[in-house]
Amino acid sequence: MDDDMMTTASNSPDDTTPSLSITTQPQFHTIGTNASAKTTNICTTIKARVLEEDDEKRAPVNILVALDVSGSMSNNNKLGLCKDTLKLLLHELGPRDQFGLVTFSNQACLEVPSKKMSHDNKTNAVQTINKLDARGGTNMSGAIGLAVQEMTSGSAATMNKKDDNVVNCIFLLTDGHATSGVLDPTQLTALTRGLLSDTNNISLYCFGYGEDHDGNLLAQMAQTTPSGTYYFIQQDSHVKTAFGDALGGILSVVAQNVSLTIRVDESARNMGVSIVKIHNDDAVQLDDNGSFRVPLGDVYAEETRDILTEIKLVQQLDLRQDITRFLRIDITKRNPERPHYHPTALNKLVQTPPHTVSISRLMHSPETSEENVHVAVQLLRVKATHAMKEANDMASNHHFAKANHTIESNMDDIVAKALALNVNFDRVESEFVSNLQDDLRHVKAGLESERTFHDYGSKRLNNVCLMNSRQRCAVSEELLEDSSSGGSPSNFMSARKESNVL
């Protein structure tokens, strides 16, 4: 598929800096044909550039907030804090940006139609926000439906037609379970996926407020979009932090609708090499030849995505060659009309050749080269994410001892692997592993009992699991406390994103 090239854009007048860079690294550069390994992994790394401080060069944003105003939001001034946060959010938006507001209790209501944030429109929006009060139940399905309708029609749709660089997102905030409309979590997730699947690339950010919301549901809803994120707001006062973290991300988007296509090189496929698994929940198989598409959605400045591909090795090779090309990787188009990777800064597309990955196969040799540290560390992240998912399922079925054992075993595995690799660790890899261990300790603390799991454990687990799965920070109070004591708030917090916290 030679016409599907990686597209890049620059952030400087001489067009020298791509919006995204792509590198590939095998787990082992050399694997002898008599080695015991039956499979190996290849890591594809996407790295986003630093964003210029010039606000005019960022992509405009279109934010639709769906705010729960049910009766429980009157407790502990939760609604009041949310209103203050919305006003701070409006302060950060410029005249090129759009904002809209849907509220929901028993029914969903469009309070502020999506409009560009001129001075007068901001003033009117603030006046509307000040008048909000809490009442009734929680119609989450109605809120999602009305929010998507507003974003895909009227002025919001017009804005997207005029400027396809627009970053579209819905902020859904709730403190409870659905009590009106669609109630079943599985059906509600399916409804959300159906509403968002054919839209203009809208990302869903879900904010769970307090102890009584359904963290599993909000995390699943967030995952219906490639850029979706779930935030757990454990303390009422942290709603500003969560909204600010999300806003900092969308104000620093440097590439939109990014998608990788990964396929086995034809020569390797003819020898029997195949893809065993793409370690990414969103990966989709495209054909019987084993090609996969991995949608990554919008990418923030300074973010990194690591996609691990496990491949099957073959022992019988062409004796005339000892280097095998395994994978071909490109950033592709979803359709001819709209590039699937769209740089947002200069709106200029540049094509570069796709990447291929090779591994040296020494004939009749049992030799395997030293393991690549970066790939090994990313495998630890993938395995930790899998352990968190297993622990969540176990704890949800009241098997807390098994859930704790699963997390403890994974922590032990990380320690053992870290000791084995430590001689080759650099500071970045060492800090990454340390933060991953901290994440698992936070998760384990919420698995002590049914009460702790209900109050915060399940929410924290979903939050931390999704952060590691998607390599995107969704900052919580624990992360900020770690940061204030001198540590890094997350493996995935960029300096630009952190600076935008409200």
C-alpha positions as CSV (number, residue, x, y, z in Angstrom):
1,M,0.0,0.0,0.0
2,D,2.7,2.4,-1.2
3,D,0.4,5.5,-1.4
4,D,-0.4,5.3,2.3
5,M,2.6,7.2,3.7
6,M,3.4,8.8,7.0
7,T,2.3,12.4,6.9
8,T,4.1,15.0,8.9
9,A,3.9,18.8,9.6
10,S,6.4,21.2,11.0
11,N,6.3,23.7,13.8
12,S,8.8,26.1,12.3
13,P,9.0,28.3,9.1
14,D,11.7,26.1,7.6
15,D,9.5,23.0,7.9
16,T,12.2,20.9,9.5
17,T,10.4,19.5,12.6
18,P,7.7,16.9,12.0
19,S,4.6,16.9,14.2
20,L,5.2,13.2,14.9
21,S,8.3,11.1,14.6
22,I,8.2,7.3,14.4
23,T,10.8,4.8,15.4
24,T,10.8,1.0,15.6
25,Q,12.8,-1.3,17.9
26,P,12.9,-5.1,18.1
27,Q,13.0,-6.7,21.5
28,F,16.1,-8.6,20.3
29,H,18.1,-7.4,17.4
30,T,19.5,-10.9,16.8
31,I,17.7,-14.2,17.3
32,G,19.4,-17.4,16.1
33,T,17.4,-19.9,14.2
34,N,18.1,-22.5,17.0
35,A,17.1,-20.1,19.8
36,S,14.3,-21.3,22.1
37,A,12.1,-18.2,21.4
38,K,9.0,-19.0,19.4
39,T,7.8,-15.3,19.4
40,T,9.3,-11.9,19.9
41,N,8.1,-8.3,20.1
42,I,8.6,-5.2,18.1
43,C,7.9,-1.7,19.5
44,T,6.7,1.1,17.3
45,T,7.1,4.5,19.1
46,I,5.3,7.6,18.0
47,K,6.6,10.8,19.6
48,A,4.9,14.2,19.3
49,R,6.9,17.4,19.1
50,V,7.0,20.3,21.5
51,L,4.3,22.9,20.9
52,E,5.1,26.5,20.4
53,E,3.8,28.9,23.0
54,D,2.1,31.0,20.3
55,D,-1.6,30.5,21.0
56,E,-2.5,31.4,17.4
57,K,-0.6,28.4,16.1
58,R,-2.6,25.8,18.1
59,A,-5.7,24.1,16.7
60,P,-9.0,25.7,17.7
61,V,-11.1,23.6,20.2
62,N,-14.8,22.9,20.3
63,I,-15.8,21.8,23.8
64,L,-19.3,20.6,24.8
65,V,-19.7,20.1,28.5
66,A,-22.5,17.6,29.6
67,L,-23.0,18.5,33.3
68,D,-24.9,16.4,35.8
69,V,-27.3,18.7,37.8
70,S,-29.2,15.9,39.6
71,G,-30.2,16.4,43.2
72,S,-27.1,14.8,44.6
73,M,-24.9,17.5,43.0
74,S,-26.2,19.9,45.7
75,N,-24.3,18.0,48.3
76,N,-21.0,19.5,49.6
77,N,-21.3,22.4,47.1
78,K,-20.4,20.0,44.2
79,L,-22.4,22.0,41.7
80,G,-21.0,25.2,42.9
81,L,-17.5,24.0,42.4
82,C,-18.3,22.8,39.0
83,K,-19.8,26.2,38.1
84,D,-16.6,27.9,39.2
85,T,-14.6,25.4,37.2
86,L,-16.6,26.0,34.0
87,K,-16.0,29.8,34.4
88,L,-12.3,29.2,34.7
89,L,-12.5,26.9,31.6
90,L,-14.2,29.7,29.6
91,H,-11.4,32.1,30.7
92,E,-8.9,29.9,28.9
93,L,-10.8,29.8,25.6
94,G,-10.0,32.2,22.8
95,P,-12.3,33.8,20.2
96,R,-11.5,30.9,17.7
97,D,-12.7,28.3,20.2
98,Q,-16.3,27.1,20.7
99,F,-18.1,26.2,23.9
100,G,-21.5,24.6,24.6
101,L,-23.3,23.3,27.7
102,V,-25.8,20.5,28.2
103,T,-27.2,19.8,31.6
104,F,-29.0,16.6,32.6
105,S,-31.1,15.5,35.5
106,N,-34.4,13.6,34.6
107,Q,-34.0,15.1,31.1
108,A,-31.2,16.6,29.1
109,C,-31.3,20.3,28.3
110,L,-29.2,22.5,26.0
111,E,-28.3,25.5,28.2
112,V,-25.6,27.1,26.0
113,P,-25.7,26.4,22.3
114,S,-22.2,25.8,20.9
115,K,-20.8,29.1,19.9
116,K,-17.4,30.8,19.3
117,M,-16.3,32.4,22.5
118,S,-16.4,36.1,21.7
119,H,-16.5,38.4,24.7
120,D,-20.3,38.7,24.5
121,N,-20.8,35.0,24.1
122,K,-18.6,34.3,27.1
123,T,-20.5,36.8,29.2
124,N,-23.8,35.2,28.3
125,A,-22.4,31.7,29.0
126,V,-21.3,32.8,32.5
127,Q,-24.7,34.2,33.2
128,T,-26.3,30.9,32.3
129,I,-23.9,28.9,34.4
130,N,-24.6,31.1,37.4
131,K,-28.3,30.3,37.2
132,L,-27.8,26.5,37.2
133,D,-29.4,24.5,40.2
134,A,-29.6,20.9,41.1
135,R,-32.7,18.8,40.9
136,G,-34.1,15.3,39.9
137,G,-32.4,12.2,38.7
138,T,-29.6,11.2,36.2
139,N,-30.4,10.8,32.5
140,M,-26.9,10.0,31.1
141,S,-28.1,8.6,27.8
142,G,-30.1,11.7,27.1
143,A,-27.0,13.9,27.9
144,I,-24.8,12.0,25.5
145,G,-27.4,12.0,22.7
146,L,-28.0,15.8,23.0
147,A,-24.3,16.6,23.3
148,V,-23.5,14.7,20.1
149,Q,-26.5,16.2,18.3
150,E,-25.3,19.7,19.2
151,M,-21.7,19.0,18.1
152,T,-22.7,17.6,14.8
153,S,-25.3,20.2,13.8
154,G,-25.7,23.9,13.6
155,S,-22.7,26.2,14.3
156,A,-20.5,23.5,15.6
157,A,-20.8,21.5,12.3
158,T,-20.2,24.7,10.3
159,M,-17.0,25.4,12.2
160,N,-15.7,21.9,11.4
161,K,-16.5,22.3,7.7
162,K,-14.6,25.6,7.6
163,D,-11.6,24.3,9.6
164,D,-11.0,20.5,9.8
165,N,-8.2,21.2,12.3
166,V,-10.8,21.7,15.1
167,V,-10.3,19.5,18.1
168,N,-13.7,18.3,19.1
169,C,-14.5,16.9,22.6
170,I,-17.3,16.2,25.0
171,F,-16.7,16.6,28.8
172,L,-19.2,14.4,30.6
173,L,-19.3,14.9,34.4
174,T,-21.5,12.9,36.8
175,D,-21.6,11.9,40.5
176,G,-23.9,8.9,40.2
177,H,-25.5,6.1,38.3
178,A,-28.0,6.5,35.5
179,T,-31.6,6.6,36.9
180,S,-33.5,7.7,33.7
181,G,-33.2,6.9,30.1
182,V,-31.0,3.9,29.3
183,L,-30.0,2.3,32.6
184,D,-28.0,-0.9,31.6
185,P,-24.2,-0.1,31.5
186,T,-23.6,-2.4,28.5
187,Q,-26.4,-0.8,26.5
188,L,-25.3,2.7,27.6
189,T,-21.8,2.0,26.4
190,A,-23.1,0.6,23.1
191,L,-25.3,3.7,22.6
192,T,-22.3,5.9,23.2
193,R,-20.1,4.0,20.8
194,G,-22.9,4.1,18.2
195,L,-23.4,7.9,18.6
196,L,-19.7,8.7,18.4
197,S,-18.5,6.2,15.7
198,D,-19.6,8.2,12.7
199,T,-19.1,11.7,14.0
200,N,-16.5,14.3,13.2
201,N,-13.8,12.7,15.4
202,I,-15.2,13.7,18.8
203,S,-13.3,12.6,21.9
204,L,-15.1,11.8,25.1
205,Y,-13.7,12.8,28.5
206,C,-15.6,11.3,31.4
207,F,-15.3,12.7,34.9
208,G,-16.6,10.7,37.8
209,Y,-17.3,12.8,40.9
210,G,-17.2,11.2,44.4
211,E,-17.7,7.7,45.7
212,D,-21.1,6.8,44.2
213,H,-20.5,7.0,40.4
214,D,-19.9,3.9,38.2
215,G,-16.2,4.0,37.4
216,N,-16.4,0.9,35.2
217,L,-19.1,2.5,33.1
218,L,-17.4,5.8,32.7
219,A,-14.1,4.1,31.7
220,Q,-15.8,2.0,29.2
221,M,-17.7,5.0,27.7
222,A,-14.4,6.9,27.5
223,Q,-12.8,4.0,25.6
224,T,-15.4,4.2,22.8
225,T,-13.2,7.0,21.3
226,P,-9.5,6.6,20.7
227,S,-8.6,9.7,22.6
228,G,-11.1,9.2,25.4
229,T,-10.0,9.5,29.1
230,Y,-11.6,8.8,32.5
231,Y,-10.9,11.0,35.5
232,F,-11.7,10.0,39.1
233,I,-12.5,13.1,41.2
234,Q,-12.3,11.7,44.7
235,Q,-12.3,15.0,46.5
236,D,-14.8,17.7,45.6
237,S,-12.2,20.4,45.4
238,H,-10.2,18.5,42.7
239,V,-12.7,19.1,39.9
240,K,-10.7,22.1,38.8
241,T,-7.5,20.0,38.6
242,A,-9.2,17.3,36.5
243,F,-10.8,19.8,34.0
244,G,-7.6,21.7,33.8
245,D,-5.6,18.6,33.0
246,A,-8.0,17.7,30.2
247,L,-8.0,21.2,28.9
248,G,-4.3,21.4,28.9
249,G,-4.2,18.3,26.7
250,I,-6.7,19.4,24.1
251,L,-5.1,22.9,23.9
252,S,-1.8,21.2,22.9
253,V,-3.0,18.8,20.2
254,V,-0.4,18.6,17.4
255,A,-1.9,15.7,15.3
256,Q,-5.4,14.5,14.9
257,N,-7.0,11.2,13.9
258,V,-3.7,9.4,13.9
259,S,-3.8,5.7,12.9
260,L,-1.1,3.1,12.3
261,T,-1.3,0.3,9.9
262,I,1.0,-2.7,10.8
263,R,1.5,-5.6,8.5
264,V,4.0,-8.5,8.0
265,D,6.4,-7.8,5.2
266,E,5.6,-9.9,2.2
267,S,8.9,-11.7,2.2
268,A,8.5,-12.7,5.9
269,R,4.9,-13.7,5.4
270,N,6.0,-16.1,2.6
271,M,8.3,-17.7,5.1
272,G,5.5,-18.2,7.7
273,V,6.0,-15.2,9.9
274,S,2.7,-13.8,11.3
275,I,1.4,-11.3,13.9
276,V,0.4,-13.1,17.1
277,K,-1.0,-10.1,18.8
278,I,-1.1,-6.3,18.8
279,H,-0.9,-5.2,22.5
280,N,-3.4,-2.4,22.1
281,D,-7.1,-2.7,23.0
282,D,-8.2,-0.6,19.9
283,A,-6.3,-2.6,17.3
284,V,-8.5,-4.0,14.4
285,Q,-7.5,-6.7,12.0
286,L,-8.0,-5.5,8.4
287,D,-7.6,-8.7,6.3
288,D,-6.7,-12.4,6.3
289,N,-3.0,-11.5,5.6
290,G,-2.7,-10.2,9.2
291,S,-2.7,-6.5,8.6
292,F,-3.9,-4.4,11.6
293,R,-5.0,-0.8,12.1
294,V,-4.3,0.9,15.4
295,P,-6.3,4.1,15.9
296,L,-4.6,6.5,18.3
297,G,-6.9,9.5,17.9
298,D,-5.5,13.0,18.8
299,V,-2.0,13.2,20.1
300,Y,-0.9,16.0,22.5
301,A,2.5,17.8,22.3
302,E,5.3,15.8,23.9
303,E,3.2,12.6,24.2
304,T,4.6,9.2,23.3
305,R,2.7,6.1,22.1
306,D,4.4,2.7,22.2
307,I,2.6,0.0,20.2
308,L,3.9,-3.5,20.8
309,T,3.5,-6.2,18.1
310,E,4.2,-9.8,19.0
311,I,5.2,-11.9,16.0
312,K,5.7,-15.6,15.4
313,L,9.3,-16.6,14.5
314,V,10.1,-19.4,12.1
315,Q,13.1,-21.7,12.3
316,Q,13.4,-22.5,8.6
317,L,14.8,-19.6,6.6
318,D,16.3,-19.0,3.2
319,L,20.0,-20.0,3.6
320,R,21.0,-17.1,1.4
321,Q,20.0,-14.5,3.9
322,D,20.5,-14.0,7.7
323,I,18.5,-10.7,8.0
324,T,14.7,-10.9,7.9
325,R,12.5,-7.9,7.3
326,F,9.5,-8.5,9.6
327,L,7.0,-5.6,9.7
328,R,6.0,-2.7,7.5
329,I,4.5,0.2,9.5
330,D,2.8,3.3,8.1
331,I,0.6,6.1,9.3
332,T,-2.4,5.7,6.9
333,K,-5.6,7.3,5.6
334,R,-9.0,6.2,6.6
335,N,-10.4,7.4,3.3
336,P,-9.2,9.4,0.3
337,E,-10.9,12.6,1.3
338,R,-9.6,13.1,4.9
339,P,-6.0,12.2,5.9
340,H,-6.1,9.9,8.9
341,Y,-3.1,11.7,10.3
342,H,-3.8,15.5,10.2
343,P,-1.2,17.8,11.6
344,T,-2.8,20.8,13.3
345,A,-0.2,23.5,13.4
346,L,0.5,24.5,9.8
347,N,-2.1,22.4,7.9
348,K,0.6,21.2,5.6
349,L,1.0,17.6,4.7
350,V,4.4,16.1,3.9
351,Q,4.9,12.4,2.9
352,T,7.7,10.2,4.0
353,P,8.3,6.5,3.3
354,P,6.9,3.8,5.6
355,H,9.0,2.1,8.2
356,T,10.2,-1.5,8.0
357,V,11.7,-3.6,10.9
358,S,14.4,-6.2,10.5
359,I,15.9,-8.8,12.9
360,S,19.1,-10.6,12.3
361,R,18.5,-14.5,12.2
362,L,21.9,-16.3,12.6
363,M,21.6,-19.6,10.8
364,H,21.9,-22.7,13.1
365,S,22.8,-20.5,16.0
366,P,21.2,-20.5,19.5
367,E,22.4,-16.9,20.1
368,T,20.0,-14.2,21.2
369,S,21.3,-10.6,21.6
370,E,20.7,-8.5,24.7
371,E,17.1,-7.4,25.3
372,N,16.2,-3.9,24.3
373,V,15.5,-2.0,27.5
374,H,12.9,0.3,26.1
375,V,10.9,-2.6,24.7
376,A,11.3,-4.6,27.9
377,V,9.9,-1.6,29.9
378,Q,7.0,-1.2,27.6
379,L,6.2,-4.9,28.0
380,L,6.1,-4.3,31.8
381,R,3.6,-1.6,31.2
382,V,1.4,-3.9,29.1
383,K,1.6,-6.7,31.6
384,A,0.8,-4.3,34.5
385,T,-2.3,-3.1,32.6
386,H,-3.4,-6.6,32.0
387,A,-3.0,-7.4,35.7
388,M,-5.1,-4.4,36.6
389,K,-7.9,-5.5,34.3
390,E,-7.8,-9.0,35.8
391,A,-7.8,-7.6,39.4
392,N,-10.7,-5.4,38.6
393,D,-12.8,-8.3,37.3
394,M,-11.9,-10.4,40.4
395,A,-12.7,-7.6,42.8
396,S,-16.0,-6.9,41.0
397,N,-16.9,-10.5,41.7
398,H,-15.8,-10.1,45.4
399,H,-12.6,-12.1,45.0
400,F,-10.4,-9.6,46.8
401,A,-7.7,-12.0,47.9
402,K,-7.2,-13.1,44.3
403,A,-7.2,-9.5,43.1
404,N,-4.5,-8.6,45.7
405,H,-2.4,-11.6,44.7
406,T,-2.6,-10.6,41.0
407,I,-1.3,-7.1,41.7
408,E,1.4,-8.3,44.1
409,S,2.6,-10.9,41.7
410,N,2.9,-8.3,39.0
411,M,4.8,-6.0,41.3
412,D,7.2,-8.8,42.1
413,D,7.7,-9.5,38.3
414,I,8.5,-5.8,37.8
415,V,11.1,-5.8,40.6
416,A,12.7,-9.0,39.2
417,K,12.8,-7.6,35.6
418,A,14.1,-4.2,36.9
419,L,17.0,-6.0,38.7
420,A,17.8,-8.0,35.5
421,L,17.8,-4.8,33.4
422,N,19.1,-2.3,35.9
423,V,22.7,-2.3,34.5
424,N,21.3,-0.8,31.3
425,F,18.7,1.5,32.7
426,D,18.9,5.2,32.0
427,R,17.2,7.8,34.2
428,V,14.0,7.9,32.1
429,E,13.5,4.1,32.1
430,S,14.3,3.9,35.8
431,E,11.7,6.6,36.6
432,F,9.2,5.0,34.4
433,V,9.4,1.7,36.3
434,S,9.3,3.5,39.6
435,N,6.1,5.3,38.6
436,L,4.6,2.1,37.4
437,Q,5.2,0.5,40.7
438,D,3.6,3.5,42.4
439,D,0.6,3.0,40.2
440,L,0.2,-0.6,41.3
441,R,0.6,0.4,45.0
442,H,-2.2,2.9,44.5
443,V,-4.4,0.2,43.0
444,K,-3.6,-2.3,45.6
445,A,-4.6,0.1,48.4
446,G,-8.1,0.1,47.0
447,L,-8.4,-3.7,47.0
448,E,-8.3,-4.2,50.8
449,S,-12.0,-4.8,51.3
450,E,-15.4,-4.5,49.6
451,R,-15.8,-1.1,51.2
452,T,-12.5,0.4,50.0
453,F,-13.2,-1.1,46.5
454,H,-16.6,0.5,46.4
455,D,-15.6,3.9,47.8
456,Y,-12.5,4.5,45.7
457,G,-10.7,1.3,44.7
458,S,-12.6,0.5,41.6
459,K,-12.5,4.1,40.4
460,R,-8.8,4.5,41.0
461,L,-8.1,1.2,39.3
462,N,-10.0,2.2,36.2
463,N,-8.3,5.6,36.1
464,V,-4.8,4.2,36.5
465,C,-5.4,1.2,34.1
466,L,-6.7,3.5,31.3
467,M,-3.7,5.9,31.8
468,N,-1.2,3.1,31.3
469,S,-3.2,1.5,28.5
470,R,-3.4,4.7,26.5
471,Q,-0.2,6.3,27.8
472,R,-2.1,9.5,28.7
473,C,-2.2,11.2,32.1
474,A,-5.5,11.8,33.7
475,V,-4.2,13.5,36.8
476,S,-5.6,12.6,40.3
477,E,-5.0,14.0,43.7
478,E,-2.5,11.2,44.5
479,L,-0.5,12.1,41.4
480,L,-0.4,15.7,42.4
481,E,0.7,14.9,45.9
482,D,3.5,12.7,44.5
483,S,4.5,15.6,42.3
484,S,4.5,18.1,45.1
485,S,6.9,16.0,47.1
486,G,9.4,15.9,44.3
487,G,8.3,13.0,42.2
488,S,6.9,12.9,38.8
489,P,3.1,13.1,38.7
490,S,2.8,10.5,36.0
491,N,4.7,8.6,33.4
492,F,2.5,10.4,30.9
493,M,2.4,14.1,32.1
494,S,4.1,16.4,29.6
495,A,5.5,19.8,30.8
496,R,3.2,21.6,28.4
497,K,0.1,19.7,29.7
498,E,1.1,20.2,33.3
499,S,1.4,24.0,32.8
500,N,-2.2,24.2,31.6
501,V,-3.8,22.8,34.9
502,L,-6.4,25.3,36.0
